[in-house]
Amino acid sequence: MAGGWTRDGAVNEQIEASIQDELARLRAHRAPSGESAYDCAECGEPIPEARREALPGVKLCVECAGGRERRPEARGGINRRGSKDSQLK
């Protein structure tokens, strides 16, 4: 059953797309794997052996990784402009 200006299933498609976007974002930020770098990819400083062994595939030193985690990440939100609720306000 379509509600308002949408076709059947449009709301479910939007919800599914939002879930898939979030899953893709989470998968991209999983723990690294593969061969670790010996030098940091950002600052060029050596990565300690203990860090390379603890996190296989690590490419950043502790300092650069911490700085990257503190930076805000731009994320796509839900497009509410076309919804009935936003048009009623």
Phi, psi and omega in degrees: 000122179279143179244123176070237186262007183260157176273169179302132176083358183295321180294316178297323178296320179294318178296315180298319179296320178296319178295316180296321177298316181292320177297319178296320178295318180293320179295325180292337183256014177295167179302142180294160176216168181098202182278133179283150174277151177274332179240147181298137180290339182263310186255345178084359179287151178296141176269126181302146182301322180299321179292318180297324179284324182288325182236085179303130180093006182294139182240349183238148173287171184299317183297313180291322178296320178294321178294323179292323180291332181279342180288136177291141180255130178288127180233144176284131179263190179276132178280104183260359184298327183271000183279155179296322183300318182290334180278343180276344183286000000 
